[in-house]
Amino acid sequence: MYFTHADEIWAAHPNLRALVLTADGLTSATTDEARLTDLAERIDRRQSEQAEAQMPEIAAWREAFTRMGLKPTQYRCASEALLRRYRKDKSLPSFHPLVDYLNHVSMAYAIPIAVFDVAHVDTGITVRPATGAESYETFQGDIENPAPGEVVFGDAAGHAHSRRWTFRQSARSAVSKSSESALIVAEAHHASAAGDLTAMEAELKTGLAALGVTLGSSALLSESHRLFEF
């Protein structure tokens, strides 16, 4: 399988950087409460210092959404949406030990993280403009067709595993209690993205092991190194 970004994405977003990892043994994952508490403290410090819109990581994603013709206050990247919800409620619903941990890491770094059950991905994922023929499954069970040109995580069978890039994931490949293997993707556009993703990689390698999940391969992607095969 593979993960990559289409040429059109790099042309429009040359500052993009991505961290990709694989993980196995998800059915053995357990919650590491101490690590979640440590991450929550980091999130609280971050939010005490800046509003979400002022965070460089979020500001860069807002600029990316604007370049895509989207209103960044209407469509927010996943990390901004999580942070805004957490600021209001100081908690998030629990879904799965892996997903809960990744949500906290996403907020601590203010960088959106997507996680896909690879059993429901056909051949691989390319972040690319939609053709208009893709199908996207909502969490309410409806099927939508992204408009031509909308950026999606698309697989070889025409499934869109996200809408508007990092705005919303699909129910089709969401991690559940029966999931065994996952692809994890973090993407950023801000000036220190490469260094921050390297730091995130170190956090994830330690954190995933603490959850009882087996880390597979990982890579940092840039315009000169676009393809991750696993």
C-alpha positions in Angstrom: 0.0 0.0 0.0 1.0 3.6 -0.3 0.4 7.2 0.8 1.3 10.2 -1.3 0.2 13.7 -2.4 -0.7 14.6 -6.0 1.4 17.0 -8.0 -1.4 19.6 -7.8 -1.2 19.6 -4.0 2.5 20.3 -4.0 2.1 23.0 -6.7 -0.4 24.8 -4.6 1.1 24.1 -1.1 4.9 23.9 -1.5 5.5 24.4 2.3 3.6 21.2 3.1 5.3 18.6 5.2 3.8 15.3 6.4 4.6 12.6 8.9 3.2 9.1 8.1 3.4 6.0 10.3 1.8 2.5 10.3 0.6 0.7 13.5 -0.5 -2.8 14.1 -2.0 -4.7 17.0 -4.7 -2.1 17.5 -7.0 -4.7 19.2 -4.5 -4.8 22.0 -4.5 -1.0 22.6 -5.1 0.2 26.1 -5.5 3.7 27.4 -2.5 5.4 29.0 -4.1 7.8 31.4 -0.8 9.3 32.6 0.2 10.2 29.1 -3.2 11.7 28.3 -2.9 13.8 31.5 0.6 15.0 30.5 -0.7 15.9 27.0 -3.7 17.7 28.5 -1.3 19.9 30.6 0.6 20.8 27.4 -2.7 21.6 25.7 -3.8 23.8 28.6 -0.5 25.7 28.5 -0.8 26.2 24.8 -4.3 27.5 25.1 -3.4 29.9 27.9 -0.8 31.5 25.7 -2.7 31.9 22.4 -6.1 31.7 20.8 -6.3 29.0 18.1 -6.3 31.5 15.2 -2.9 32.9 16.5 -1.2 29.6 16.7 1.3 29.4 13.7 0.3 25.8 13.0 -3.4 26.8 12.7 -2.8 30.1 10.9 -0.9 28.2 8.2 -3.8 25.7 7.8 -6.2 28.7 7.6 -4.1 30.1 4.8 -4.2 26.7 3.0 -8.0 26.6 3.3 -8.2 30.1 1.9 -6.1 29.0 -1.1 -8.6 26.2 -1.7 -11.4 28.8 -1.8 -12.8 27.8 1.6 -13.7 30.2 4.4 -11.4 29.2 7.2 -13.9 30.2 9.9 -16.5 27.9 8.3 -14.3 25.0 7.5 -11.6 24.3 10.1 -8.8 21.8 10.0 -9.2 18.9 12.4 -6.7 20.2 15.0 -8.4 23.6 15.3 -11.8 22.0 15.6 -10.5 19.8 18.4 -8.8 22.6 20.2 -11.9 24.9 20.1 -14.0 22.1 21.4 -11.5 21.3 24.2 -11.3 24.9 25.2 -15.0 25.0 25.7 -15.5 21.6 27.5 -12.1 20.7 28.8 -12.7 17.2 27.6 -13.4 15.1 24.5 -15.6 12.0 24.0 -13.7 8.7 24.2 -13.8 6.7 21.0 -10.8 4.2 21.0 -7.5 4.2 22.9 -5.5 5.0 19.8 -7.9 7.7 18.5 -8.1 9.3 22.0 -4.3 9.4 22.2 -3.9 10.8 18.7 -6.5 13.5 19.4 -4.5 14.7 22.4 -1.3 14.7 20.4 -3.0 16.6 17.6 -4.1 19.3 20.1 -0.7 19.4 21.9 1.0 20.1 18.6 -1.9 22.0 16.9 -1.4 19.8 13.9 -4.2 17.7 12.3 -3.7 13.9 12.5 -5.7 11.5 10.5 -5.9 7.7 11.2 -7.3 5.2 8.8 -8.2 1.5 9.2 -6.2 0.2 6.3 -8.5 -2.8 5.9 -11.0 -0.4 4.4 -8.6 1.4 2.1 -8.1 0.1 -1.5 -4.5 -0.1 -2.5 -3.4 3.3 -1.1 -4.3 6.9 -0.5 -3.4 10.0 -2.6 -4.3 13.5 -1.3 -5.6 15.0 -4.5 -8.4 17.1 -6.1 -11.6 15.1 -6.4 -12.9 14.2 -9.8 -16.5 14.4 -8.6 -17.0 10.6 -8.9 -15.7 9.7 -5.5 -18.0 8.4 -2.7 -17.7 9.7 0.9 -19.5 7.9 3.7 -20.7 10.1 6.6 -21.0 9.0 10.2 -24.7 9.1 9.8 -24.6 6.5 7.0 -25.2 8.8 4.1 -23.1 8.8 0.9 -21.8 12.2 -0.5 -19.9 13.0 -3.6 -17.2 15.6 -3.2 -17.3 18.3 -5.9 -14.7 18.2 -8.6 -11.5 20.0 -7.3 -12.2 19.5 -3.6 -9.1 18.1 -1.9 -9.8 14.6 -0.6 -7.9 11.5 0.7 -8.7 9.3 -2.3 -8.0 5.6 -2.8 -7.8 3.5 -5.9 -11.4 2.4 -5.8 -12.8 5.9 -5.7 -13.5 6.2 -2.0 -13.0 9.6 -0.5 -11.6 9.1 3.0 -11.9 12.8 3.9 -13.8 15.9 2.9 -12.0 19.3 2.3 -8.6 17.7 3.1 -8.3 17.8 6.9 -11.8 19.1 7.6 -13.6 15.7 8.2 -12.8 12.0 7.9 -15.0 9.3 6.5 -16.8 6.7 8.5 -15.7 4.1 6.0 -12.1 3.9 7.3 -12.6 5.1 10.9 -10.8 3.1 13.5 -13.1 0.8 15.6 -12.7 -1.8 18.3 -12.3 -4.4 15.5 -9.5 -2.6 13.7 -6.1 -4.3 13.5 -3.9 -2.0 11.5 -3.8 1.7 10.8 -2.2 4.4 8.8 -1.5 7.6 10.7 -0.9 10.9 8.8 0.0 14.3 10.3 0.3 17.3 7.9 1.5 20.9 8.5 2.4 24.0 6.5 4.0 26.4 9.1 7.6 27.5 9.0 8.8 25.0 11.7 6.7 22.1 10.4 9.6 19.7 9.7 11.1 20.1 13.1 7.7 19.9 14.9 6.8 16.8 12.9 10.1 15.2 13.9 9.3 15.9 17.5 5.8 14.5 17.0 7.3 11.3 15.5 9.3 10.8 18.7 6.2 11.3 20.9 4.2 8.9 18.8 6.9 6.2 18.9 6.9 6.3 22.6 3.2 6.8 23.1 2.1 4.1 20.7 4.4 1.6 22.5 2.9 2.6 25.8 -0.6 1.9 24.4 0.5 -1.6 23.5 0.4 -0.9 19.8 3.2 -2.1 17.5 4.7 0.7 15.4 5.6 -0.3 11.9 7.4 2.1 9.5 7.4 5.8 9.4 8.6 8.7 7.2 8.7 12.4 6.9 7.4 13.5 3.5 8.3 16.7 1.5 8.2 17.8 -2.1 11.4 15.9 -2.7 10.3 12.8 -0.9 6.6 12.3 -1.6 5.9 8.5 -1.5 5.4 6.3 1.5 5.0 2.6 0.8 4.0 0.1 3.5 
